[in-house]
Amino acid sequence: MAEAFLNRAVPIFTEEGLAVLRGKVVALAGLGGVGGGAFLALVRCGVTRFRLAENGVFDPPDMNRQAGALGQTMGRPKLDVYVELARSINPALELECFPEGVTGGNLEGFLAGADVYVGVIDVEKGHDIKAMTPALLEKYDLPMFTCGAIGFGTLLVAHEPGGMMPEAFWRLVQERSDGNQGLLPSLFGDFFNRPVMDRIAGGGASGILPTTAIGALAANTLLACEVLTCLLRGTGLVDREPVFAPRFTVVDFLNQKLVVGDASLGA
């Protein structure tokens, strides 16, 4: 029988589906505004086994969007806070923690044997790790999910072994774009609310990357849902495949828009 906290989830996931989720390993790098909330959502949906990599601490600007950022958590390691929150939901979690974050020395061990890789490292960080990742995804037959909070919405891009990898995807996006819109190539930026994107660009120019709680919640939700869709492939419990590159998913709640596009088609 599923744990009591999952009693309202059982009719949707079924006991069989929850058993599948308990057997999967999610490797999650980055417990910030996107990764932290998505992690808690996956815990609340019955995923039990995680590898968590995060070396940051909470500071006041995190409180506008990060699930674990509260007055009493300021200055504390994000990893410690999220482990406490997650175990308070499900004490039976199996967690392997990487408090140093993902590094060139531990990335392969972090990924080997996982079922899904969620890479939500800040866009301006981890360039060496991101360069190493595609070969390891192929080696371990591992799908990767990335997601970003953008204004009042989110953009999700995922990659599967044998499919289009990040470098090729972003090169294609640039080729299909006419300049940038709010720090994003126009192929993506044009899907989001234009005045908000203009203000994001202005904030970026002054050294601040603007964010909202709505965008973070959108990213948490979309990312967790797509990871669950992947984990439950082949069970008959989901009736579609995950969206993999060159396809992508955009949500903008301010514009009331959800788009599944294809970068190879320019839309």
C-alpha positions as a Markdown table, in Angstrom:
| # | Residue | x | y | z |
|---|---|---|---|---|
| 1 | Met | 0.0 | 0.0 | 0.0 |
| 2 | Ala | 1.3 | 3.4 | -0.9 |
| 3 | Glu | 2.4 | 5.8 | 1.9 |
| 4 | Ala | -0.5 | 7.7 | 3.5 |
| 5 | Phe | 0.6 | 11.0 | 2.0 |
| 6 | Leu | 0.0 | 9.5 | -1.4 |
| 7 | Asn | -3.6 | 8.4 | -0.8 |
| 8 | Arg | -5.0 | 11.0 | -3.2 |
| 9 | Ala | -2.4 | 10.3 | -5.8 |
| 10 | Val | -3.1 | 6.5 | -6.0 |
| 11 | Pro | -6.2 | 6.8 | -8.2 |
| 12 | Ile | -4.1 | 8.8 | -10.8 |
| 13 | Phe | -0.8 | 7.0 | -10.7 |
| 14 | Thr | -2.1 | 3.6 | -9.5 |
| 15 | Glu | -0.3 | 1.3 | -7.1 |
| 16 | Glu | 1.6 | -0.1 | -10.1 |
| 17 | Gly | 2.7 | 3.3 | -11.3 |
| 18 | Leu | 3.9 | 4.3 | -7.9 |
| 19 | Ala | 5.9 | 1.1 | -7.7 |
| 20 | Val | 7.6 | 2.1 | -10.9 |
| 21 | Leu | 8.3 | 5.6 | -9.6 |
| 22 | Arg | 9.8 | 4.1 | -6.4 |
| 23 | Gly | 12.3 | 2.1 | -8.5 |
| 24 | Lys | 13.6 | 5.0 | -10.6 |
| 25 | Val | 16.6 | 7.2 | -9.9 |
| 26 | Val | 16.5 | 10.9 | -10.7 |
| 27 | Ala | 19.8 | 12.7 | -10.8 |
| 28 | Leu | 19.1 | 16.4 | -10.2 |
| 29 | Ala | 21.8 | 19.0 | -10.5 |
| 30 | Gly | 20.7 | 22.4 | -9.1 |
| 31 | Leu | 18.2 | 23.1 | -6.3 |
| 32 | Gly | 17.5 | 26.7 | -7.2 |
| 33 | Gly | 14.3 | 28.4 | -8.3 |
| 34 | Val | 13.6 | 25.6 | -10.9 |
| 35 | Gly | 15.2 | 22.5 | -9.5 |
| 36 | Gly | 14.2 | 22.9 | -5.8 |
| 37 | Gly | 10.5 | 23.2 | -6.5 |
| 38 | Ala | 10.5 | 20.5 | -9.1 |
| 39 | Phe | 12.3 | 18.2 | -6.6 |
| 40 | Leu | 9.6 | 18.6 | -4.0 |
| 41 | Ala | 6.9 | 18.1 | -6.6 |
| 42 | Leu | 8.5 | 14.8 | -7.6 |
| 43 | Val | 8.7 | 13.7 | -4.0 |
| 44 | Arg | 5.0 | 14.5 | -3.5 |
| 45 | Cys | 4.3 | 12.4 | -6.6 |
| 46 | Gly | 6.0 | 9.3 | -5.2 |
| 47 | Val | 9.5 | 9.4 | -6.6 |
| 48 | Thr | 11.7 | 8.0 | -3.9 |
| 49 | Arg | 15.3 | 7.8 | -5.2 |
| 50 | Phe | 17.4 | 10.9 | -5.9 |
| 51 | Arg | 20.9 | 12.1 | -6.4 |
| 52 | Leu | 21.0 | 15.7 | -5.5 |
| 53 | Ala | 23.9 | 18.1 | -6.4 |
| 54 | Glu | 23.9 | 21.7 | -5.0 |
| 55 | Asn | 26.6 | 23.8 | -3.4 |
| 56 | Gly | 24.7 | 27.1 | -2.9 |
| 57 | Val | 23.3 | 28.8 | 0.2 |
| 58 | Phe | 20.1 | 30.8 | 0.5 |
| 59 | Asp | 20.3 | 34.5 | 0.4 |
| 60 | Pro | 17.5 | 37.2 | 0.4 |
| 61 | Pro | 17.0 | 37.5 | -3.4 |
| 62 | Asp | 16.1 | 33.8 | -3.5 |
| 63 | Met | 12.9 | 34.5 | -1.5 |
| 64 | Asn | 11.0 | 35.8 | -4.5 |
| 65 | Arg | 10.8 | 32.4 | -6.2 |
| 66 | Gln | 12.6 | 29.5 | -4.4 |
| 67 | Ala | 10.5 | 27.0 | -2.5 |
| 68 | Gly | 13.0 | 26.5 | 0.3 |
| 69 | Ala | 13.9 | 30.2 | 0.7 |
| 70 | Leu | 12.4 | 31.5 | 3.9 |
| 71 | Gly | 13.5 | 33.8 | 6.7 |
| 72 | Gln | 14.8 | 31.0 | 8.8 |
| 73 | Thr | 16.7 | 29.3 | 6.0 |
| 74 | Met | 18.8 | 32.4 | 5.0 |
| 75 | Gly | 22.5 | 31.5 | 5.0 |
| 76 | Arg | 21.8 | 27.8 | 5.1 |
| 77 | Pro | 23.0 | 25.3 | 2.4 |
| 78 | Lys | 20.2 | 24.8 | -0.1 |
| 79 | Leu | 20.9 | 21.1 | -0.1 |
| 80 | Asp | 20.5 | 20.7 | 3.6 |
| 81 | Val | 17.2 | 22.6 | 3.6 |
| 82 | Tyr | 15.7 | 20.6 | 0.7 |
| 83 | Val | 16.7 | 17.3 | 2.2 |
| 84 | Glu | 14.9 | 18.3 | 5.4 |
| 85 | Leu | 11.8 | 19.4 | 3.6 |
| 86 | Ala | 11.7 | 16.3 | 1.4 |
| 87 | Arg | 12.2 | 13.9 | 4.3 |
| 88 | Ser | 9.5 | 15.6 | 6.3 |
| 89 | Ile | 7.2 | 14.6 | 3.4 |
| 90 | Asn | 8.5 | 11.1 | 2.9 |
| 91 | Pro | 11.0 | 9.8 | 5.5 |
| 92 | Ala | 11.6 | 6.7 | 3.3 |
| 93 | Leu | 13.4 | 8.7 | 0.6 |
| 94 | Glu | 16.8 | 7.3 | -0.6 |
| 95 | Leu | 19.0 | 10.3 | -1.2 |
| 96 | Glu | 22.6 | 10.5 | -2.4 |
| 97 | Cys | 23.9 | 14.0 | -1.9 |
| 98 | Phe | 26.7 | 15.9 | -3.6 |
| 99 | Pro | 27.2 | 19.0 | -1.5 |
| 100 | Glu | 30.1 | 20.1 | -3.8 |
| 101 | Gly | 27.7 | 20.3 | -6.7 |
| 102 | Val | 28.5 | 18.5 | -10.0 |
| 103 | Thr | 32.1 | 18.8 | -11.0 |
| 104 | Gly | 34.3 | 17.4 | -13.7 |
| 105 | Gly | 35.5 | 14.8 | -11.2 |
| 106 | Asn | 32.1 | 13.5 | -10.1 |
| 107 | Leu | 29.8 | 14.0 | -13.1 |
| 108 | Glu | 30.1 | 10.5 | -14.4 |
| 109 | Gly | 29.4 | 8.9 | -11.0 |
| 110 | Phe | 26.5 | 11.3 | -10.6 |
| 111 | Leu | 24.9 | 10.1 | -13.9 |
| 112 | Ala | 25.9 | 6.4 | -14.0 |
| 113 | Gly | 22.9 | 4.2 | -13.2 |
| 114 | Ala | 20.3 | 7.0 | -13.1 |
| 115 | Asp | 17.1 | 6.9 | -15.1 |
| 116 | Val | 16.7 | 10.6 | -15.8 |
| 117 | Tyr | 19.1 | 13.6 | -15.5 |
| 118 | Val | 17.6 | 16.9 | -14.6 |
| 119 | Gly | 20.2 | 19.6 | -15.3 |
| 120 | Val | 19.1 | 23.0 | -14.0 |
| 121 | Ile | 22.4 | 24.7 | -13.3 |
| 122 | Asp | 22.3 | 28.5 | -13.7 |
| 123 | Val | 22.7 | 29.5 | -17.4 |
| 124 | Glu | 25.9 | 31.4 | -16.7 |
| 125 | Lys | 27.5 | 28.6 | -14.7 |
| 126 | Gly | 28.9 | 25.1 | -15.3 |
| 127 | His | 30.1 | 25.5 | -18.9 |
| 128 | Asp | 32.7 | 22.7 | -18.5 |
| 129 | Ile | 30.1 | 20.3 | -17.0 |
| 130 | Lys | 27.7 | 21.1 | -19.8 |
| 131 | Ala | 30.4 | 20.3 | -22.4 |
| 132 | Met | 31.0 | 16.9 | -20.8 |
| 133 | Thr | 27.4 | 15.9 | -20.5 |
| 134 | Pro | 26.3 | 14.8 | -24.0 |
| 135 | Ala | 28.9 | 12.0 | -24.3 |
| 136 | Leu | 27.8 | 10.7 | -20.9 |
| 137 | Leu | 24.1 | 10.9 | -21.9 |
| 138 | Glu | 24.9 | 8.6 | -24.8 |
| 139 | Lys | 27.1 | 6.3 | -22.7 |
| 140 | Tyr | 24.5 | 5.7 | -20.1 |
| 141 | Asp | 21.4 | 5.9 | -22.4 |
| 142 | Leu | 20.1 | 8.8 | -20.2 |
| 143 | Pro | 17.6 | 11.5 | -21.1 |
| 144 | Met | 18.2 | 15.0 | -19.9 |
| 145 | Phe | 15.7 | 17.7 | -19.0 |
| 146 | Thr | 16.4 | 21.4 | -18.7 |
| 147 | Cys | 14.0 | 24.2 | -17.9 |
| 148 | Gly | 14.1 | 27.9 | -17.2 |
| 149 | Ala | 11.8 | 30.4 | -15.4 |
| 150 | Ile | 11.1 | 33.3 | -17.8 |
| 151 | Gly | 8.9 | 36.2 | -16.7 |
| 152 | Phe | 5.5 | 34.7 | -16.0 |
| 153 | Gly | 6.2 | 31.5 | -17.8 |
| 154 | Thr | 8.8 | 28.9 | -18.6 |
| 155 | Leu | 10.7 | 27.2 | -21.4 |
| 156 | Leu | 11.6 | 23.4 | -21.3 |
| 157 | Val | 14.0 | 21.7 | -23.6 |
| 158 | Ala | 14.9 | 18.0 | -23.2 |
| 159 | His | 17.4 | 15.7 | -25.0 |
| 160 | Glu | 17.3 | 12.0 | -25.5 |
| 161 | Pro | 20.2 | 9.6 | -26.3 |
| 162 | Gly | 20.6 | 9.4 | -30.1 |
| 163 | Gly | 18.7 | 12.6 | -30.5 |
| 164 | Met | 19.6 | 16.2 | -30.9 |
| 165 | Met | 22.1 | 17.4 | -28.2 |
| 166 | Pro | 22.2 | 20.9 | -26.6 |
| 167 | Glu | 24.9 | 22.4 | -28.8 |
| 168 | Ala | 23.2 | 21.4 | -32.0 |
| 169 | Phe | 19.8 | 22.5 | -30.7 |
| 170 | Trp | 20.9 | 26.0 | -29.7 |
| 171 | Arg | 22.8 | 26.4 | -32.9 |
| 172 | Leu | 19.6 | 25.6 | -34.8 |
| 173 | Val | 17.6 | 28.0 | -32.6 |
| 174 | Gln | 20.1 | 30.8 | -33.4 |
| 175 | Glu | 19.8 | 30.1 | -37.1 |
| 176 | Arg | 16.0 | 30.3 | -36.9 |
| 177 | Ser | 16.1 | 33.5 | -34.9 |
| 178 | Asp | 16.3 | 37.2 | -35.9 |
| 179 | Gly | 18.3 | 38.6 | -33.0 |
| 180 | Asn | 17.3 | 38.4 | -29.3 |
| 181 | Gln | 14.1 | 39.2 | -27.4 |
| 182 | Gly | 14.5 | 39.7 | -23.7 |
| 183 | Leu | 17.8 | 37.8 | -23.4 |
| 184 | Leu | 16.4 | 34.9 | -25.4 |
| 185 | Pro | 16.8 | 34.2 | -29.1 |
| 186 | Ser | 13.7 | 35.6 | -30.9 |
| 187 | Leu | 12.5 | 32.1 | -31.7 |
| 188 | Phe | 11.7 | 31.7 | -28.0 |
| 189 | Gly | 11.4 | 35.3 | -26.9 |
| 190 | Asp | 8.5 | 36.0 | -29.3 |
| 191 | Phe | 6.3 | 33.5 | -27.4 |
| 192 | Phe | 6.5 | 35.5 | -24.2 |
| 193 | Asn | 4.8 | 38.7 | -23.2 |
| 194 | Arg | 6.7 | 41.4 | -25.0 |
| 195 | Pro | 6.6 | 44.2 | -22.3 |
| 196 | Val | 7.8 | 41.7 | -19.7 |
| 197 | Met | 10.6 | 40.5 | -22.0 |
| 198 | Asp | 11.7 | 44.1 | -22.6 |
| 199 | Arg | 11.9 | 44.7 | -18.8 |
| 200 | Ile | 13.8 | 41.4 | -18.4 |
| 201 | Ala | 16.3 | 42.7 | -21.0 |
| 202 | Gly | 16.6 | 46.0 | -19.1 |
| 203 | Gly | 17.3 | 44.2 | -15.9 |
| 204 | Gly | 19.9 | 42.0 | -17.5 |
| 205 | Ala | 21.7 | 45.0 | -18.9 |
| 206 | Ser | 21.9 | 46.4 | -15.3 |
| 207 | Gly | 23.3 | 43.1 | -14.0 |
| 208 | Ile | 20.1 | 41.6 | -12.5 |
| 209 | Leu | 18.3 | 38.6 | -14.0 |
| 210 | Pro | 14.6 | 39.4 | -13.3 |
| 211 | Thr | 12.4 | 36.6 | -12.1 |
| 212 | Thr | 8.9 | 36.0 | -10.6 |
| 213 | Ala | 7.4 | 33.4 | -8.4 |
| 214 | Ile | 4.9 | 32.7 | -11.1 |
| 215 | Gly | 7.7 | 31.8 | -13.6 |
| 216 | Ala | 9.4 | 29.6 | -11.1 |
| 217 | Leu | 6.2 | 27.8 | -10.2 |
| 218 | Ala | 5.5 | 27.3 | -13.9 |
| 219 | Ala | 9.0 | 25.9 | -14.4 |
| 220 | Asn | 8.6 | 23.6 | -11.3 |
| 221 | Thr | 5.4 | 22.2 | -12.6 |
| 222 | Leu | 6.3 | 21.7 | -16.3 |
| 223 | Leu | 9.7 | 20.2 | -15.4 |
| 224 | Ala | 8.3 | 17.7 | -12.8 |
| 225 | Cys | 5.4 | 16.7 | -15.2 |
| 226 | Glu | 7.7 | 16.0 | -18.1 |
| 227 | Val | 10.1 | 14.0 | -15.9 |
| 228 | Leu | 7.2 | 11.9 | -14.7 |
| 229 | Thr | 6.0 | 11.4 | -18.3 |
| 230 | Cys | 9.5 | 10.0 | -19.0 |
| 231 | Leu | 9.7 | 7.8 | -15.9 |
| 232 | Leu | 6.3 | 6.3 | -16.7 |
| 233 | Arg | 7.0 | 5.5 | -20.4 |
| 234 | Gly | 5.9 | 2.1 | -21.4 |
| 235 | Thr | 3.5 | 1.6 | -18.4 |
| 236 | Gly | 0.3 | 2.6 | -20.2 |
| 237 | Leu | -0.3 | 5.3 | -17.6 |
| 238 | Val | 0.7 | 8.2 | -19.8 |
| 239 | Asp | -0.7 | 8.6 | -23.3 |
| 240 | Arg | 2.1 | 10.5 | -25.0 |
| 241 | Glu | 5.9 | 10.6 | -25.3 |
| 242 | Pro | 8.1 | 13.2 | -23.7 |
| 243 | Val | 8.9 | 16.3 | -25.8 |
| 244 | Phe | 12.5 | 16.0 | -26.9 |
| 245 | Ala | 14.7 | 18.3 | -29.0 |
| 246 | Pro | 14.3 | 19.7 | -31.6 |
| 247 | Arg | 10.9 | 20.1 | -30.1 |
| 248 | Phe | 10.4 | 22.3 | -27.0 |
| 249 | Thr | 7.6 | 23.5 | -24.7 |
| 250 | Val | 6.8 | 27.1 | -23.8 |
| 251 | Val | 4.2 | 28.3 | -21.2 |
| 252 | Asp | 3.4 | 31.9 | -20.6 |
| 253 | Phe | 0.6 | 32.4 | -18.0 |
| 254 | Leu | 0.4 | 36.2 | -18.6 |
| 255 | Asn | -0.2 | 35.6 | -22.3 |
| 256 | Gln | -2.3 | 32.5 | -21.5 |
| 257 | Lys | -0.2 | 30.5 | -24.0 |
| 258 | Leu | 1.1 | 26.9 | -24.1 |
| 259 | Val | 3.1 | 26.0 | -27.2 |
| 260 | Val | 4.9 | 22.8 | -28.2 |
| 261 | Gly | 7.2 | 24.0 | -31.0 |
| 262 | Asp | 9.8 | 22.5 | -33.2 |
| 263 | Ala | 13.1 | 24.4 | -33.7 |
| 264 | Ser | 13.8 | 22.7 | -37.0 |
| 265 | Leu | 10.6 | 24.2 | -38.4 |
| 266 | Gly | 11.3 | 27.6 | -36.9 |
| 267 | Ala | 8.2 | 27.6 | -34.6 |
